[in-house]
Amino acid sequence: MRKQQAVEDAVHENLVNNYDRYYRLAYRFAGNEQDALDIVQEGAYRAIFKSGQLKNAEYAGTWIYRIIVNTAKEFLRKKNRETLMGDQMPEQGQEDTYEEFDVNKALDEMNPADRSVIILHYLEGLTLEQTAEILNENISTVKSRLYRALKKLRIKLA
């Protein structure tokens, strides 16, 4: 019972102490403040609600990162589905304007798996091992995905 309380305390402490990091991560996925706040709030709720599933307090940070990443992916899938169904159609008469390509726009256009590995490793500064653990992938898979994702990103930015 004490071990479970220690795990729950670690989850709460991690959420409070690293809120800014989780927000930055969510913002990089969502691209706007309101969606990022929604993602972090939903991710925090899930982490607290499911803290009984975590067995070891030392993995709380990585576990919460994984929850935030999965919540962001789910949020973006839902948002894309709503867009495809016509819920967010542009107003009549609006014209598309040319926008300069930047890293954020290029990342937005990438698939979620490629975007995740770049954000976690390069923008969040996590090691390959941490990135692999968060994404629940083998390190060799993360390395090859990172290589391919960077290649795609370079092409988009060129």
Summary of the structure (lengths in Angstrom):
residues: 158
radius of gyration: 17.4
end to end distance: 55.8
largest distance: 62.5
contacts: 435
relative contact order: 0.12
helix: 77%
strand: 0%
